[in-house]
Amino acid sequence: MKQQLLFKESPHRFVRPFTTQLLKWVGNKQRFAHEIVGAFPERFGRYHEPFLGSGGVLATLAPLDACASDIFAPLMEIWQTLKDNPAELKEWYRQRWALAHGEHKRAGYEKIKASYNASPNGADLLFLCRSCYGGVVRFRQADGYMSTPCGVHDPITPERFDKRVDLWHPRVQHTEFKVMDYREAMRAARKGDLVYCDPPYRHSQSILYGGQQFRLEDLCEEISRCKEKGVYVALSIDGTKKSGGMICDLPLPDGLFEEEIFVNVGRSMLRRFQMEGRTLEEEVVSDRLLLTYTL
């Protein structure tokens, strides 16, 4: 398998960075999404993203024909509203910001969190992910209870959030959003299409609600099916930890991937959350980008 280091060499092709973040989410690819997109085939059919998360790669690509999905319904409610009614998305945030900023920040946050836990919904989740501690949206596996406390930072103002919505809205106009399991999403891809997978990571996200429960081995089987029918697949997964001193061992089938690229993503946001906000010099991590095709 050929290997490149994207933080030492240029990606396959230049892609203009789009670094304006809409949602805060662990595993967010926003800062280096342009490097991932730069490793995509120059030509492909429909774009599929079955683990959408915070959508950094989707927004950077701004595809003309795409399907983005997840089985986490409150998250997909946010994306559908961004596409169909951006004014409503802005109002969701504005109303909750009015309850939870300044001296009322913590009390308001707890009220919004209680509202979400009573009835999970996109409107509450939108504000919680932007205002929770460390930006780490953590859910209890047993029942989906959102447990992250209020962050020490002040959430951005509605005016600043409005500007972000205005930047993101046109980038998703040609994307179909669906609540759907990743298997169904990947099996909908046709020859010449591109699937980008960004599942929860085995080595770093075990405390998080991943939205889609899966085994990496099962995902690899779906990737193999895609490859056999001529679908391009790019997979982001654990790369290195401890500032490159540890390469994450993963059960990857021989011959499935043609390229392996390590992307430097900086210090681990999750580790900083676990270590009570401390920035640890030895917690620089790299993502592994695996491709079923050659550059």
N, C-alpha and C positions, 0 to 999 in steps of 0.2 A: 504494500500500500504506500503510495507516494505521500509525503508529508510536507506541509508548508507551515511557516509561522507568520501569521498575518500581522503581528506586531513588529516584525522585522522586515517584511516584504510587502509590496502592494498587493491588494486583492486582484482577482482575475480582471476586473474592469472597474473603472471609477464610477462611484455612485455618490451623488450629493447627500451629505448627512442631513437628517431631519431629527433634531434633538429635543424638540418641544414635547414634553411628556404630558399626556392627558391624565392617566391613572398612575398611581403608585402601586407597584406589585412586585413581589419577590421574583427574581428571574427576568425582570424587565430588560429588554435588549435595546432600548432606545438609543443609548450612547454609541453603540457599535453596530447597529442594525445595517448601516450602509456597507459594512464589511461583509456581513452575511449576504446581503442582496448582491454584492459584487461578485459572489461566488455562484450565483444562480446562472443557469444557461442563458445565453443571449436571446434565444427565442424559445418560447414555450406556449402552450395553449392556455387553459384556465389555471388560475392559481388557487390552491387549496391550503387552508391553514386550520387543522383540526384541534389544536390546543391554543386558542387565540390569546388568552391572558390579557396583557395590557396593550397588545396590538402594535408594538413598536416596529416590527418588520413589515407588517401590512401597510402601515402609514408611510413608511419610508419608500416602499415599492409603489404605492398608490396604483394598484393594478386596474386595467380596463375591463377585466372579467375575472371575478373571484368569488369563492365561497369560503367564509370564515365561520368556525363553529366551536362549540364547547357544550358539555352537558350541564354546566353551571348556569341555570336559568337567570338569576339576578344579574350576572355579568353580561349575558347576551342581551338582556333588557336595556342595559346602558348603551351597547353598541347599536342596537336597532333604533333607539331614540336619537342617538347622535346622527344617524343617517336620515331618519324620517322627520324628526322634529327637534332640531338643535335648540330652538328657543325654550322648549320644555326642559331639556337637559340643563340649560343655564338656570332656569327657575328652580329646579330641584336643588341645585347647589346653593343658590342664593338664599332660599328659605332655610336651609340647614346651617349655613354659615351665620345667619342672623341669630340662630339659637346658641351657637357654640364658638364664639370668639371673645377675646378680651377677658374680663373677669368672669364671664359665664362659660368659658371654654370647656372646662372639665364637666360641669353639670350638664351642659347642653350635649356634649359628646356622649355621656352615659345615657341620656334620654334617647338620642338617635340610635345608639347601639341597642338599647332595650327594644325600640321599635323594630329594628331589623330582626332581632332574635325572636320576636313575637311573630313576625311574618316576613321572611326574607324577601327583599325587593331591591331593584336596581337603584332607586332614588336614595335610599339610606346607604347602600353599599358605596355609591359614588362618593359621598362625603367621607364616610369612614375610611376608605382606602387612602384618601388624601390627607387625613388628619390623625390617623392612628400612630402609635409609637413605632418609629423607625420605618414607617411605610410597610410593615410586615403584617399583612392581613392573615391572621391565623384563626383556624376554625377547629372545633373539637370534632374528632373523627366520628364519635358515636352518634351525635345528633346535629352537627353543623353549627353549633353555638359559636358565635364570633366572640373571641376572648381577648383580643389585643386591647390594652389600655390606651388612653389618650396620649398623644405625642407631646413632647416638650415644645415643638415648633408651633408657630402660628400657621394655620392653613391659609393658602393664598386667598386673596380677596376675590369676590365675585367678578370684578372688572377684569382681573388677570385671567380668571378661569374662562370668562366669555371669549377673550382673545384666543385662548387655546382651542376652544370649540370651533371658532371661526377658521382656524388653520386646519383642523382635523376634518371638518365636515366635507369639504370637497374631495378629500383623499379617500373617502370610503363610499363615494356615490355609486361606484360600479361593483360593489361587493354585496353579495347575498349573505345575510347572517342567519344562522340556524342553531337551535338547541339540538345537538346531535352527538352521539358517541363517535369517538375517533375512528372506529372500525367502519362504520357506515359512511363516514365522510371520505375515508381513503378509498373505499371500494367504489365510490362514485367517480373517481378520477379516471380519465381516459388516456389513451396513448398520446404522448406529446404534452400532457399536462404536467404541472409541477406541484408537488406536495412539500410543504415545509412543516416539520414537526418540532415542537418545543415543549416536550412533556415535563412534568415535575422530575427533578433530578434525584437519583437514588442516594447519592452521597451527601446531599445538603438540604433536602426539603422534606425530611420525614416528619417534621412537626407540623407541616402545613396541610391544609385541605387542598388537594390537587385538582378537585373538580372531577377528574376522570381517573378512577382506580384502574390500574393496569400493571402488567408485568412487562419488563423490557423485552423479554423473550417473545411475548405475544405481539408486541409492537413490531419487532424485527420480522416476524412472520408476515405481518401486513405489508411491511416495506418490501419484503421479498416478492409478494404477490404483485405489488405495484411495478417493481423493476421488471418482472417477467412480462408484463403487458405493455412495457415501453413508457411508463410514467417515471419522470425524474423525481427523486426524493432527496431532500436535504434534512438532516437531523442534528439539532443542537442537544448536547448531552454533557455530562460531567467530563471535565478535562483534567486539569491539575489543581492541587491545593497546596497550601504551605509555600506560597511563592514559587511554585514550580517544583518543589522538592518531593511531591507525591503525585504520581499519575494514577487517576482513579481507574481501578480494574473493573471492566464491564464484560458481561457475557455476550460478546458480539460474534455472530457467525462468520466464519472465514469466507471471503469472497463476496460478501454482500455489498461492501462499500469499496469504491474505487479511489477516493481521496479522503484524507484526514487533515484538518486544519485546526490549529489551536489559536484562539482569539483571546487576548488579554482583556479581562473585564474589570480589573482593578480590585479593590478590597471588598471582601464579602459583606454585603448588607445584612445577610442573615446571621453571620457570626457576630457582627457588631450588635445586633439585637440580643443575641444570646449572652454576650459579654457586657451587657448593660451600657451600650453606647460607645465603648472604647474602640478607638481605631487601632488595629493591630497590624504592624508592619509585616508580620509573617502570615497574614491571612489574605494575601493577594491570590486570586484564583484565575484560571483560564477555562474557557468553554471549549469543548470539542465540537467541531462542525464536520459531520460525516456526509459524504456525497455518494450516491449510487452511480454517478457519471464522472467522466474525467473533464478537467478544465481545459 
